[in-house]
Amino acid sequence: MEKFYLDTNILFGYFLKKILERKGIYKESKVADFLITSSKKLKYAVSILTKAEIVRKLKSEFGLKEKDIRNMWKTFLFEISPLYISVPQSLEEIYEEIVNIVFKIPMKKRVTNLEHLIIAKRNDLTFVTGDKEIIEKCKNFYEKIWSYNKLRGIYENKKI
Amino acid sequence: MVNERKMLSEKEREEIEKSWDRAADKVWKKLQYWKKHNPKKYRQFWREIRELEKAFS
């Protein structure tokens, strides 16, 4: 069964939707709705890096308390039931690969999504991201990189 | 790879519900604050959400 490692943006959409619903705002969220529905059939994966980025955003932008963020993360795990990917490689190993990429490919953005890419590659997971630069430039480095659109399209055509 | 999901007790569920309520209050207040005092940040926040939705549609 194909397993999908998600970048942080798609997950943040999930948290935001659930937060806004509490305030009676039912904005249509294709991202969060898709994540919740598709998690019944697809296997998703997250890592400590994903968790760190979500915590950072919820804490720094909105000042949420640690206890509350931890409880929100529990809900996410319960509802989406992702695999938790451990990252046994040392930082040195991960960044050695990133250095190899940025030597060969001119990348304009910061390296966080490349860190995700290495984690996905090392765990043989399909990396699902909205980062166009990664999608367009890094296929030669790792072929299992999908856009959100591709994941949704293939899921809806029931090819998965 | 491990599955972090575990069954939640009734007490845990109640605590989690309260956490979401507190989080919703804080996020809502922050959004309203941005809307009034930092409209640039407010627009940027929703622009990023719209871009994510667009990438998905």
Backbone of each chain as ProteinMPNN parsed JSONL, in Angstrom:
{"seq_chain_A": "MEKFYLDTNILFGYFLKKILERKGIYKESKVADFLITSSKKLKYAVSILTKAEIVRKLKSEFGLKEKDIRNMWKTFLFEISPLYISVPQSLEEIYEEIVNIVFKIPMKKRVTNLEHLIIAKRNDLTFVTGDKEIIEKCKNFYEKIWSYNKLRGIYENKKI", "coords_chain_A": {"N_chain_A": [[0.848, -1.204, 0.0], [0.57, 2.138, -0.913], [2.205, 4.773, 0.761], [1.819, 8.027, 2.119], [3.647, 10.901, 2.65], [3.056, 13.878, 4.193], [3.32, 17.396, 3.537], [3.655, 20.31, 5.688], [1.757, 22.35, 5.297], [-0.668, 21.299, 4.357], [-1.541, 19.949, 6.565], [-1.871, 22.0, 8.408], [-4.1, 23.229, 7.402], [-6.061, 21.457, 8.195], [-6.079, 21.79, 11.019], [-6.844, 24.461, 11.19], [-9.402, 24.461, 10.042], [-10.863, 22.947, 11.91], [-10.645, 24.564, 14.128], [-11.958, 26.923, 13.309], [-14.519, 25.959, 12.932], [-15.348, 25.623, 15.525], [-15.985, 28.179, 16.163], [-18.237, 28.545, 14.84], [-17.895, 28.953, 12.17], [-18.174, 27.732, 9.109], [-16.345, 27.325, 6.842], [-15.779, 26.287, 3.547], [-13.445, 23.792, 3.149], [-11.419, 22.372, 1.115], [-9.032, 21.129, 1.436], [-8.788, 20.241, 4.173], [-11.132, 18.713, 4.357], [-10.666, 16.776, 2.423], [-8.443, 15.51, 3.508], [-9.465, 14.367, 5.869], [-11.507, 12.677, 4.864], [-10.147, 11.045, 2.994], [-8.329, 9.757, 4.588], [-9.417, 7.463, 5.482], [-8.99, 5.619, 3.564], [-6.437, 5.982, 2.526], [-2.989, 5.785, 3.489], [-1.395, 7.867, 5.631], [1.552, 9.703, 6.589], [3.516, 11.201, 9.152], [6.157, 13.204, 10.619], [8.57, 13.96, 13.227], [9.459, 16.414, 12.456], [7.32, 17.487, 11.036], [5.511, 17.742, 13.122], [6.898, 19.586, 14.71], [6.794, 21.868, 13.089], [4.044, 22.417, 12.965], [3.488, 22.871, 15.686], [5.132, 25.103, 16.099], [3.881, 27.024, 14.449], [1.273, 27.22, 15.55], [1.896, 28.074, 18.094], [3.578, 30.369, 17.794], [2.179, 32.114, 16.079], [-0.38, 32.26, 17.127], [-0.238, 32.034, 19.84], [-0.968, 29.792, 21.371], [-1.444, 27.52, 24.158], [0.921, 25.115, 25.433], [-0.179, 22.709, 26.474], [-2.696, 22.697, 25.269], [-2.049, 22.593, 22.55], [-0.788, 20.123, 22.464], [-2.986, 18.482, 23.049], [-4.586, 19.019, 20.833], [-3.039, 17.942, 18.845], [-3.275, 15.276, 19.562], [-5.934, 14.807, 18.831], [-5.727, 15.066, 16.083], [-4.077, 12.853, 15.505], [-5.792, 10.841, 16.29], [-7.98, 11.143, 14.586], [-7.007, 11.164, 11.93], [-5.148, 9.218, 11.934], [-2.306, 8.817, 11.299], [0.846, 7.329, 10.264], [3.71, 7.446, 12.296], [6.717, 8.687, 11.561], [9.877, 7.747, 12.373], [13.038, 9.358, 12.609], [15.88, 8.145, 12.016], [18.28, 8.861, 10.978], [21.258, 10.859, 11.286], [21.507, 14.414, 11.84], [23.606, 15.338, 10.37], [23.792, 13.483, 8.269], [21.351, 13.913, 6.964], [21.547, 16.591, 6.217], [23.759, 16.442, 4.606], [22.771, 15.215, 2.345], [20.988, 17.183, 1.569], [22.732, 19.249, 1.009], [23.978, 18.125, -1.206], [21.848, 18.208, -3.018], [21.32, 20.99, -3.255], [23.699, 21.837, -4.31], [23.532, 20.909, -6.88], [21.052, 21.683, -7.862], [19.548, 24.766, -8.313], [17.961, 26.084, -5.665], [15.489, 28.222, -4.519], [13.975, 28.657, -2.225], [13.8, 28.251, 1.41], [15.246, 25.478, 3.31], [13.492, 23.707, 4.568], [11.416, 22.156, 3.376], [12.982, 20.522, 1.859], [14.166, 19.028, 3.825], [11.956, 17.567, 4.649], [11.611, 16.17, 2.292], [13.887, 14.514, 2.205], [13.413, 12.934, 4.438], [11.078, 11.616, 3.589], [12.116, 10.24, 1.372], [14.076, 8.586, 2.548], [12.428, 6.89, 3.911], [10.996, 5.663, 1.994], [8.584, 6.85, 1.109], [5.807, 8.453, -0.537], [6.115, 11.789, -1.262], [3.987, 14.369, -0.574], [3.313, 17.531, -1.611], [2.843, 21.122, -1.696], [4.744, 22.694, -2.648], [5.965, 24.175, -5.301], [8.486, 24.443, -6.352], [9.937, 22.276, -5.352], [8.427, 20.212, -6.509], [8.843, 20.676, -9.233], [11.625, 20.741, -9.581], [12.945, 18.667, -8.218], [12.471, 16.077, -9.051], [14.286, 14.419, -10.31], [15.958, 13.764, -8.316], [14.369, 12.425, -6.453], [11.826, 10.368, -7.311], [9.265, 9.983, -6.343], [7.426, 12.264, -5.829], [4.61, 14.108, -5.292], [2.081, 16.44, -6.311], [-0.48, 18.226, -4.448], [-2.726, 18.271, -5.953], [-2.429, 16.153, -7.729], [-2.561, 13.964, -5.995], [-5.189, 14.241, -5.03], [-6.633, 14.07, -7.444], [-6.033, 11.476, -8.371], [-6.976, 9.975, -6.265], [-9.712, 10.587, -6.355], [-10.406, 9.557, -8.794], [-10.381, 7.038, -8.169], [-8.114, 5.471, -8.436], [-6.472, 4.732, -6.55]], "CA_chain_A": [[0.0, 0.0, 0.0], [1.332, 3.392, -1.013], [2.089, 5.636, 1.946], [2.041, 9.42, 1.714], [4.201, 11.804, 3.659], [2.437, 15.165, 3.869], [4.012, 18.593, 4.023], [2.967, 20.891, 6.839], [0.639, 23.22, 4.921], [-1.926, 20.542, 4.252], [-1.968, 19.621, 7.931], [-2.337, 23.208, 9.078], [-5.476, 23.418, 6.925], [-6.906, 20.618, 9.049], [-6.215, 22.428, 12.337], [-7.587, 25.713, 11.045], [-10.819, 24.157, 9.809], [-11.498, 22.517, 13.153], [-10.697, 25.735, 15.009], [-13.002, 27.849, 12.843], [-15.82, 25.329, 13.17], [-15.707, 25.899, 16.925], [-16.54, 29.53, 16.227], [-19.431, 28.568, 13.996], [-17.558, 29.333, 10.797], [-18.018, 26.504, 8.347], [-15.778, 27.617, 5.529], [-15.444, 25.081, 2.803], [-12.009, 23.557, 3.112], [-11.168, 21.16, 0.334], [-7.822, 20.491, 1.961], [-9.078, 19.508, 5.404], [-12.162, 17.699, 4.077], [-10.02, 15.678, 1.704], [-7.556, 14.798, 4.436], [-10.277, 13.566, 6.784], [-12.2, 11.621, 4.117], [-9.233, 10.104, 2.335], [-7.529, 9.006, 5.562], [-10.059, 6.155, 5.692], [-8.489, 4.681, 2.555], [-5.012, 6.184, 2.269], [-2.166, 5.787, 4.697], [-0.566, 9.061, 5.697], [2.663, 9.653, 7.541], [4.077, 12.475, 9.617], [7.407, 13.008, 11.367], [8.812, 14.942, 14.296], [9.612, 17.716, 11.803], [5.957, 17.965, 10.778], [4.956, 18.147, 14.42], [7.592, 20.815, 15.125], [6.31, 23.006, 12.303], [2.67, 22.718, 13.399], [3.584, 23.473, 17.019], [5.699, 26.457, 15.941], [2.888, 27.925, 13.875], [0.179, 27.442, 16.502], [2.42, 28.806, 19.245], [4.126, 31.703, 17.498], [1.201, 33.005, 15.449], [-1.626, 32.42, 17.88], [0.039, 32.004, 21.276], [-1.686, 28.719, 22.08], [-0.693, 26.89, 25.246], [1.507, 23.802, 25.108], [-1.131, 21.638, 26.798], [-3.766, 22.692, 24.265], [-1.494, 22.111, 21.271], [-0.596, 18.668, 22.595], [-4.304, 17.845, 22.944], [-5.042, 19.143, 19.434], [-2.257, 16.955, 18.086], [-3.891, 13.969, 19.853], [-7.136, 14.702, 17.996], [-5.262, 14.82, 14.711], [-3.625, 11.459, 15.426], [-6.951, 9.964, 16.432], [-8.89, 11.271, 13.444], [-6.338, 10.874, 10.65], [-4.412, 7.975, 12.173], [-1.105, 8.698, 10.461], [2.04, 6.661, 10.777], [4.687, 8.399, 12.809], [7.995, 8.271, 10.993], [11.053, 8.135, 13.157], [14.119, 9.804, 11.727], [17.077, 7.621, 12.676], [19.503, 9.444, 10.424], [21.773, 12.019, 12.0], [21.334, 15.677, 11.118], [24.72, 15.408, 9.423], [23.433, 12.693, 7.075], [20.24, 14.571, 6.27], [22.004, 17.83, 5.57], [24.704, 16.077, 3.536], [21.937, 15.012, 1.14], [20.45, 18.488, 1.164], [23.85, 19.971, 0.37], [24.136, 17.544, -2.552], [20.772, 18.716, -3.872], [21.438, 22.428, -3.547], [24.871, 22.019, -5.18], [23.163, 20.579, -8.262], [19.805, 22.335, -8.283], [19.385, 26.064, -7.633], [16.696, 26.164, -4.935], [15.346, 29.583, -3.994], [13.346, 28.712, -0.898], [14.549, 27.665, 2.522], [15.444, 24.039, 3.116], [12.614, 22.841, 5.374], [10.74, 21.144, 2.567], [13.994, 19.534, 1.453], [14.294, 18.113, 4.971], [10.823, 16.641, 4.514], [11.862, 15.314, 1.127], [14.877, 13.49, 2.58], [12.727, 11.993, 5.35], [10.203, 10.788, 2.746], [12.969, 9.355, 0.559], [14.715, 7.569, 3.398], [11.398, 5.953, 4.378], [10.309, 5.176, 0.795], [7.211, 7.37, 1.114], [5.508, 9.466, -1.542], [6.063, 13.11, -0.616], [2.919, 15.197, -1.127], [3.639, 18.904, -1.245], [2.373, 22.218, -2.545], [5.932, 23.474, -2.989], [6.167, 23.983, -6.745], [9.919, 24.322, -6.647], [10.292, 20.872, -5.083], [7.757, 19.374, -7.51], [9.416, 20.883, -10.579], [13.088, 20.602, -9.701], [13.587, 17.577, -7.471], [12.029, 14.753, -9.518], [15.445, 13.587, -10.639], [16.555, 13.329, -7.057], [13.448, 11.43, -5.881], [10.698, 10.427, -8.263], [7.944, 9.907, -5.687], [6.966, 13.566, -5.324], [3.302, 14.408, -5.884], [1.395, 17.667, -5.911], [-1.777, 17.972, -3.793], [-3.679, 18.07, -7.03], [-2.268, 14.787, -8.249], [-3.087, 13.043, -4.982], [-6.651, 14.331, -5.033], [-7.132, 13.576, -8.731], [-5.915, 10.016, -8.449], [-7.889, 9.414, -5.254], [-11.11, 10.732, -6.793], [-10.634, 8.635, -9.911], [-10.323, 5.701, -7.544], [-6.972, 4.677, -8.893], [-5.712, 4.3, -5.362]], "C_chain_A": [[0.882, 1.251, 0.0], [1.124, 4.226, 0.267], [2.532, 7.047, 1.575], [2.524, 10.265, 2.888], [3.762, 13.228, 3.28], [3.281, 16.333, 4.344], [3.117, 19.314, 5.033], [1.734, 21.707, 6.458], [-0.695, 22.485, 4.907], [-2.453, 20.214, 5.654], [-2.492, 20.86, 8.659], [-3.785, 23.52, 8.668], [-6.47, 22.641, 7.775], [-7.161, 21.312, 10.402], [-7.07, 23.693, 12.244], [-9.082, 25.455, 10.864], [-11.521, 23.795, 11.129], [-11.628, 23.672, 14.15], [-11.855, 26.648, 14.599], [-14.401, 27.277, 13.056], [-16.3, 25.58, 14.598], [-16.335, 27.283, 17.081], [-17.746, 29.673, 15.286], [-19.152, 28.988, 12.567], [-17.272, 28.07, 10.003], [-17.56, 26.831, 6.932], [-15.501, 26.296, 4.828], [-13.92, 24.937, 2.797], [-11.747, 22.241, 2.395], [-10.009, 20.378, 0.928], [-8.157, 19.617, 3.171], [-10.105, 18.4, 5.158], [-11.548, 16.482, 3.389], [-9.18, 14.827, 2.657], [-8.361, 13.858, 5.337], [-10.917, 12.386, 6.042], [-11.221, 10.568, 3.604], [-8.431, 9.269, 3.337], [-8.147, 7.647, 5.876], [-9.466, 5.124, 4.722], [-6.985, 4.8, 2.319], [-4.233, 6.165, 3.578], [-1.231, 6.99, 4.654], [0.518, 8.891, 6.76], [3.098, 11.063, 7.91], [5.364, 12.165, 10.379], [7.502, 14.052, 12.479], [8.969, 16.347, 13.699], [8.239, 18.333, 11.488], [5.354, 18.515, 12.062], [5.58, 19.476, 14.868], [7.054, 22.031, 14.373], [4.89, 23.41, 12.706], [2.689, 23.414, 14.764], [4.083, 24.911, 16.901], [4.631, 27.432, 15.456], [1.774, 28.249, 14.882], [0.64, 28.267, 17.704], [2.795, 30.239, 18.867], [3.068, 32.64, 16.911], [-0.002, 33.271, 16.332], [-1.451, 32.327, 19.394], [-0.699, 30.922, 22.036], [-0.788, 28.071, 23.132], [-0.215, 25.502, 24.838], [0.499, 22.672, 25.333], [-2.219, 21.537, 25.714], [-3.257, 22.181, 22.915], [-1.297, 20.591, 21.325], [-1.925, 17.936, 22.46], [-4.857, 17.911, 21.514], [-4.311, 18.128, 18.562], [-2.826, 15.542, 18.307], [-5.12, 13.755, 18.98], [-6.75, 14.377, 16.562], [-4.849, 13.353, 14.547], [-4.813, 10.506, 15.46], [-7.795, 9.967, 15.162], [-8.257, 10.828, 12.125], [-5.528, 9.574, 10.739], [-3.162, 7.816, 11.289], [-0.038, 7.805, 11.097], [2.993, 7.741, 11.254], [6.065, 7.897, 12.39], [9.124, 8.706, 11.905], [12.166, 8.499, 12.179], [15.438, 9.364, 12.357], [18.379, 8.243, 12.158], [19.954, 10.644, 11.273], [21.501, 13.271, 11.167], [22.397, 15.824, 10.035], [24.368, 14.682, 8.113], [22.356, 13.395, 6.254], [20.745, 15.802, 5.522], [23.064, 17.568, 4.503], [23.921, 15.873, 2.227], [21.382, 16.334, 0.63], [21.536, 19.307, 0.463], [24.063, 19.444, -1.051], [23.083, 18.081, -3.516], [21.035, 20.172, -4.254], [22.723, 22.772, -4.314], [24.457, 21.866, -6.648], [21.975, 21.387, -8.768], [19.689, 23.687, -7.579], [18.002, 26.177, -6.992], [16.599, 27.542, -4.281], [14.836, 29.62, -2.556], [14.245, 28.102, 0.166], [14.469, 26.134, 2.458], [14.457, 23.135, 3.867], [11.931, 21.768, 4.539], [11.722, 20.125, 1.993], [14.241, 18.539, 2.591], [13.161, 17.081, 4.924], [11.079, 15.648, 3.376], [12.838, 14.184, 1.475], [14.235, 12.448, 3.499], [11.823, 11.057, 4.548], [11.031, 9.771, 1.958], [13.557, 8.227, 1.397], [13.711, 6.513, 3.897], [10.553, 5.398, 3.237], [8.829, 5.596, 0.766], [7.027, 8.344, -0.041], [5.338, 10.814, -0.837], [5.004, 13.96, -1.322], [3.136, 16.634, -0.662], [3.009, 19.913, -2.203], [3.531, 23.08, -3.005], [6.301, 23.22, -4.453], [7.638, 23.78, -7.094], [10.392, 22.879, -6.439], [9.705, 19.973, -6.177], [8.468, 19.464, -8.856], [10.895, 20.516, -10.66], [13.679, 19.332, -9.101], [13.186, 16.172, -7.919], [13.2, 13.832, -9.831], [16.115, 13.027, -9.382], [15.698, 12.234, -6.404], [12.157, 11.472, -6.695], [9.318, 10.436, -7.593], [7.588, 11.228, -4.997], [5.666, 13.888, -6.053], [2.831, 15.782, -5.424], [0.113, 17.269, -5.176], [-2.799, 17.541, -4.84], [-3.64, 16.642, -7.572], [-2.85, 13.77, -7.268], [-4.614, 13.036, -5.016], [-7.244, 13.725, -6.292], [-7.115, 12.063, -8.791], [-6.853, 9.353, -7.446], [-9.338, 9.446, -5.754], [-11.432, 9.857, -7.992], [-10.511, 7.177, -9.467], [-9.215, 4.825, -8.111], [-6.112, 4.241, -7.712], [-6.587, 3.334, -4.576]], "O_chain_A": [[1.804, 1.389, 0.804], [0.008, 4.352, 0.771], [3.488, 7.238, 0.823], [1.902, 10.329, 3.948], [4.062, 13.713, 2.189], [3.886, 16.279, 5.415], [1.951, 18.955, 5.202], [0.766, 21.752, 7.218], [-1.71, 22.991, 5.384], [-3.661, 20.206, 5.888], [-3.444, 20.774, 9.434], [-4.582, 24.004, 9.471], [-7.578, 23.107, 8.039], [-8.298, 21.407, 10.862], [-7.908, 23.958, 13.106], [-9.919, 26.139, 11.455], [-12.618, 24.273, 11.419], [-12.592, 23.746, 14.913], [-12.635, 27.09, 15.443], [-15.349, 28.015, 13.325], [-17.496, 25.73, 14.849], [-17.111, 27.528, 18.005], [-18.2, 30.778, 14.99], [-20.073, 29.34, 11.83], [-16.247, 27.418, 10.205], [-18.291, 26.639, 5.96], [-15.051, 25.326, 5.438], [-13.204, 25.883, 2.468], [-11.839, 21.159, 2.974], [-9.998, 19.147, 0.929], [-7.856, 18.423, 3.198], [-9.972, 17.292, 5.678], [-11.855, 15.335, 3.712], [-9.208, 13.597, 2.613], [-7.986, 12.704, 5.541], [-10.881, 11.25, 6.514], [-11.437, 9.366, 3.758], [-7.914, 8.206, 2.992], [-7.495, 6.782, 6.46], [-9.437, 3.927, 5.008], [-6.335, 3.821, 1.952], [-4.766, 6.493, 4.638], [-0.392, 7.114, 3.763], [0.418, 8.074, 7.676], [3.054, 11.985, 7.096], [5.627, 11.018, 10.739], [6.627, 14.902, 12.639], [8.654, 17.344, 14.349], [8.03, 19.535, 11.653], [4.772, 19.599, 12.086], [4.882, 20.373, 15.341], [6.879, 23.1, 14.959], [4.573, 24.597, 12.778], [1.999, 24.412, 14.974], [3.533, 25.822, 17.519], [4.496, 28.533, 15.99], [1.387, 29.407, 15.041], [-0.125, 29.056, 18.26], [2.388, 31.195, 19.527], [3.064, 33.833, 17.214], [-0.581, 34.357, 16.302], [-2.408, 32.519, 20.144], [-1.025, 31.098, 23.21], [0.438, 28.07, 23.022], [-0.837, 24.813, 24.029], [0.344, 21.79, 24.488], [-2.605, 20.443, 25.302], [-3.948, 21.433, 22.224], [-1.597, 19.875, 20.37], [-1.989, 16.882, 21.826], [-5.511, 16.978, 21.047], [-4.895, 17.533, 17.656], [-2.862, 14.723, 17.388], [-5.331, 12.664, 18.451], [-7.361, 13.527, 15.913], [-5.225, 12.698, 13.575], [-4.839, 9.497, 14.755], [-8.267, 8.92, 14.717], [-8.911, 10.187, 11.303], [-5.265, 8.923, 9.727], [-2.995, 6.797, 10.618], [-0.035, 7.569, 12.305], [3.064, 8.823, 10.672], [6.513, 6.829, 12.809], [9.3, 9.895, 12.173], [12.213, 7.995, 11.056], [16.043, 10.105, 13.132], [19.426, 8.164, 12.8], [19.142, 11.337, 11.886], [21.293, 13.197, 9.956], [22.145, 16.348, 8.95], [24.608, 15.187, 7.017], [22.431, 13.466, 5.028], [20.416, 16.021, 4.356], [23.247, 18.381, 3.597], [24.351, 16.299, 1.155], [21.313, 16.574, -0.575], [21.282, 19.969, -0.544], [24.298, 20.216, -1.98], [23.377, 18.373, -4.676], [20.979, 20.537, -5.429], [22.834, 23.851, -4.896], [24.944, 22.574, -7.53], [21.899, 21.73, -9.948], [19.729, 23.736, -6.349], [16.998, 26.345, -7.685], [17.513, 27.972, -3.577], [15.21, 30.493, -1.772], [15.291, 27.524, -0.125], [13.722, 25.573, 1.656], [14.581, 21.912, 3.803], [11.872, 20.606, 4.941], [11.34, 18.998, 1.678], [14.492, 17.359, 2.351], [13.379, 15.887, 5.132], [10.799, 14.455, 3.491], [12.631, 13.035, 1.083], [14.475, 11.248, 3.365], [11.801, 9.851, 4.792], [10.685, 8.592, 1.89], [13.534, 7.062, 1.0], [14.091, 5.398, 4.255], [9.532, 4.75, 3.465], [7.95, 4.799, 0.44], [7.984, 8.987, -0.473], [4.517, 10.953, 0.069], [5.113, 14.236, -2.517], [3.14, 16.914, 0.536], [2.69, 19.601, -3.35], [3.327, 24.089, -3.68], [6.873, 22.184, -4.793], [7.978, 23.038, -8.015], [11.147, 22.337, -7.246], [10.385, 19.093, -6.705], [8.67, 18.456, -9.532], [11.362, 20.034, -11.692], [14.801, 18.957, -9.441], [13.515, 15.189, -7.256], [13.117, 12.618, -9.643], [16.745, 11.969, -9.4], [16.22, 11.253, -5.875], [11.483, 12.5, -6.752], [8.328, 10.845, -8.2], [7.466, 11.305, -3.774], [5.629, 13.935, -7.283], [3.132, 16.229, -4.317], [-0.331, 16.125, -5.266], [-3.593, 16.619, -4.654], [-4.671, 16.022, -7.834], [-3.543, 12.834, -7.667], [-5.248, 11.981, -5.029], [-8.217, 12.972, -6.238], [-8.088, 11.444, -9.22], [-7.448, 8.312, -7.727], [-10.087, 8.481, -5.603], [-12.58, 9.461, -8.192], [-10.534, 6.243, -10.268], [-9.36, 3.61, -8.246], [-5.154, 3.482, -7.864], [-6.17, 2.831, -3.533]]}, "seq_chain_B": "MVNERKMLSEKEREEIEKSWDRAADKVWKKLQYWKKHNPKKYRQFWREIRELEKAFS", "coords_chain_B": {"N_chain_B": [[8.41, 2.732, 11.686], [5.586, 3.85, 13.382], [2.206, 3.606, 14.566], [0.704, 6.265, 15.98], [-1.76, 6.494, 17.066], [-4.107, 6.145, 19.702], [-6.53, 4.751, 21.962], [-8.848, 6.944, 23.532], [-9.56, 8.055, 26.821], [-12.606, 8.899, 28.625], [-12.151, 11.13, 30.229], [-9.882, 12.179, 29.058], [-10.935, 12.882, 26.579], [-12.704, 14.939, 27.314], [-10.899, 16.844, 28.27], [-9.518, 17.351, 25.922], [-11.515, 18.446, 24.326], [-11.943, 20.828, 25.727], [-9.478, 22.014, 25.29], [-9.541, 22.48, 22.514], [-11.602, 24.338, 22.442], [-10.478, 26.482, 23.886], [-8.32, 27.019, 22.213], [-9.66, 27.776, 19.896], [-10.891, 30.135, 20.751], [-8.634, 31.755, 21.211], [-7.406, 31.86, 18.667], [-9.427, 33.003, 17.2], [-9.684, 35.503, 18.468], [-7.176, 36.542, 17.859], [-7.297, 36.694, 15.079], [-9.335, 38.577, 14.793], [-8.072, 40.713, 15.981], [-5.935, 41.169, 14.212], [-7.437, 41.844, 11.992], [-8.448, 44.336, 12.701], [-6.212, 45.821, 13.615], [-3.958, 45.077, 12.188], [-4.248, 44.846, 9.268], [-2.838, 44.069, 7.016], [-1.426, 41.748, 7.74], [-3.634, 40.194, 8.324], [-4.871, 39.938, 5.817], [-2.816, 38.631, 4.481], [-2.706, 36.215, 5.856], [-5.191, 34.999, 5.151], [-4.835, 34.963, 2.431], [-2.806, 33.094, 2.106], [-4.152, 30.816, 2.947], [-6.124, 30.678, 0.981], [-4.5, 30.234, -1.256], [-3.501, 27.719, -0.694], [-5.866, 26.237, -0.804], [-6.461, 26.653, -3.47], [-4.352, 25.39, -4.739], [-5.121, 22.896, -4.302], [-7.341, 22.445, -5.757]], "CA_chain_B": [[7.165, 3.481, 11.608], [4.598, 3.417, 14.364], [0.952, 4.329, 14.533], [0.622, 6.938, 17.285], [-3.147, 6.561, 17.534], [-4.483, 5.291, 20.836], [-7.881, 5.033, 22.417], [-8.861, 8.025, 24.508], [-10.524, 7.881, 27.904], [-13.622, 9.967, 28.667], [-11.522, 12.317, 30.815], [-9.005, 12.752, 28.018], [-11.806, 13.517, 25.568], [-13.192, 16.218, 27.858], [-9.755, 17.766, 28.283], [-9.213, 17.706, 24.534], [-12.576, 19.368, 23.903], [-11.665, 22.141, 26.33], [-8.301, 22.576, 24.614], [-9.974, 23.018, 21.213], [-12.383, 25.556, 22.69], [-9.539, 27.553, 24.247], [-7.55, 27.34, 21.002], [-10.547, 28.503, 18.978], [-11.039, 31.499, 21.283], [-7.396, 32.516, 20.997], [-7.205, 32.089, 17.224], [-10.462, 33.946, 16.773], [-9.306, 36.833, 18.962], [-6.004, 37.008, 17.109], [-7.749, 37.076, 13.732], [-10.069, 39.836, 14.916], [-7.067, 41.74, 16.271], [-5.258, 41.465, 12.944], [-8.397, 42.504, 11.092], [-8.598, 45.722, 13.112], [-4.958, 46.556, 13.838], [-2.896, 44.668, 11.274], [-4.984, 44.286, 8.128], [-1.909, 43.436, 6.069], [-1.22, 40.391, 8.251], [-4.928, 39.505, 8.195], [-5.048, 39.577, 4.396], [-1.784, 37.657, 4.137], [-3.12, 34.937, 6.432], [-6.253, 34.396, 4.338], [-4.288, 34.721, 1.089], [-2.089, 31.805, 2.157], [-5.168, 29.749, 3.022], [-6.737, 30.565, -0.36], [-3.525, 29.624, -2.166], [-3.471, 26.289, -0.389], [-7.1, 25.66, -1.342], [-6.363, 26.709, -4.936], [-3.417, 24.336, -5.158], [-5.777, 21.614, -4.108], [-8.558, 22.309, -6.572]], "C_chain_B": [[6.184, 2.958, 12.659], [3.317, 4.227, 14.188], [0.74, 4.927, 15.914], [-0.792, 6.927, 17.87], [-3.364, 5.653, 18.743], [-5.893, 5.664, 21.268], [-7.829, 6.091, 23.518], [-9.9, 7.734, 25.586], [-11.512, 9.05, 27.872], [-13.019, 11.27, 29.194], [-10.629, 13.013, 29.787], [-9.829, 13.491, 26.958], [-12.296, 14.885, 26.04], [-12.092, 17.274, 27.844], [-9.45, 18.275, 26.875], [-10.248, 18.698, 23.992], [-12.32, 20.778, 24.434], [-10.482, 22.818, 25.644], [-8.696, 23.188, 23.268], [-10.766, 24.314, 21.399], [-11.473, 26.744, 23.022], [-8.752, 28.01, 23.015], [-8.401, 28.18, 20.042], [-10.724, 29.946, 19.437], [-9.818, 32.344, 20.969], [-7.191, 32.85, 19.529], [-8.2, 33.132, 16.736], [-10.121, 35.377, 17.19], [-8.141, 37.406, 18.166], [-6.422, 37.455, 15.701], [-8.497, 38.418, 13.77], [-9.116, 41.007, 15.193], [-6.363, 42.156, 14.985], [-6.185, 42.258, 12.018], [-8.464, 44.001, 11.398], [-7.267, 46.487, 13.103], [-3.834, 46.203, 12.869], [-3.523, 44.033, 10.022], [-4.095, 43.609, 7.089], [-1.682, 41.963, 6.454], [-2.492, 39.558, 8.066], [-5.147, 39.031, 6.756], [-4.052, 38.497, 3.978], [-2.171, 36.258, 4.641], [-4.149, 34.245, 5.543], [-5.778, 34.127, 2.921], [-3.574, 33.364, 1.049], [-3.068, 30.631, 2.214], [-5.807, 29.552, 1.647], [-5.788, 29.893, -1.346], [-3.43, 28.113, -1.953], [-4.709, 25.599, -0.976], [-7.034, 25.599, -2.872], [-5.454, 25.594, -5.448], [-4.075, 22.969, -5.1], [-6.964, 21.4, -5.035], [-8.236, 22.229, -8.052]], "O_chain_B": [[5.991, 1.749, 12.79], [3.338, 5.369, 13.728], [0.613, 4.202, 16.901], [-0.996, 7.301, 19.025], [-2.859, 4.532, 18.789], [-6.382, 6.755, 20.975], [-6.899, 6.13, 24.323], [-10.984, 7.228, 25.296], [-11.291, 10.052, 27.191], [-13.315, 12.357, 28.697], [-10.618, 14.237, 29.661], [-9.462, 14.577, 26.508], [-12.306, 15.854, 25.282], [-12.31, 18.426, 27.467], [-9.166, 19.454, 26.665], [-9.907, 19.655, 23.297], [-12.455, 21.772, 23.719], [-10.479, 24.032, 25.44], [-8.244, 24.279, 22.921], [-10.626, 25.259, 20.623], [-11.662, 27.851, 22.518], [-8.544, 29.203, 22.795], [-7.929, 29.157, 19.46], [-10.709, 30.87, 18.624], [-9.93, 33.486, 20.524], [-6.846, 33.98, 19.183], [-7.858, 34.024, 15.959], [-10.242, 36.322, 16.41], [-8.116, 38.593, 17.84], [-5.949, 38.476, 15.203], [-8.316, 39.272, 12.902], [-9.318, 42.124, 14.716], [-6.213, 43.345, 14.704], [-5.768, 43.208, 11.356], [-8.528, 44.829, 10.49], [-7.194, 47.631, 12.653], [-2.864, 46.951, 12.744], [-3.348, 42.843, 9.759], [-4.527, 42.703, 6.376], [-1.738, 41.067, 5.612], [-2.437, 38.382, 7.703], [-5.549, 37.894, 6.51], [-4.385, 37.578, 3.23], [-1.987, 35.258, 3.946], [-4.012, 33.066, 5.218], [-6.243, 33.19, 2.272], [-3.716, 32.596, 0.098], [-2.837, 29.587, 1.605], [-6.008, 28.424, 1.198], [-6.21, 29.082, -2.171], [-3.296, 27.341, -2.902], [-4.613, 24.523, -1.566], [-7.484, 24.634, -3.489], [-5.746, 24.943, -6.451], [-3.647, 22.02, -5.757], [-7.526, 20.306, -5.094], [-9.143, 22.112, -8.876]]}, "name": "protein", "num_of_chains": 2, "seq": "MEKFYLDTNILFGYFLKKILERKGIYKESKVADFLITSSKKLKYAVSILTKAEIVRKLKSEFGLKEKDIRNMWKTFLFEISPLYISVPQSLEEIYEEIVNIVFKIPMKKRVTNLEHLIIAKRNDLTFVTGDKEIIEKCKNFYEKIWSYNKLRGIYENKKIMVNERKMLSEKEREEIEKSWDRAADKVWKKLQYWKKHNPKKYRQFWREIRELEKAFS"}
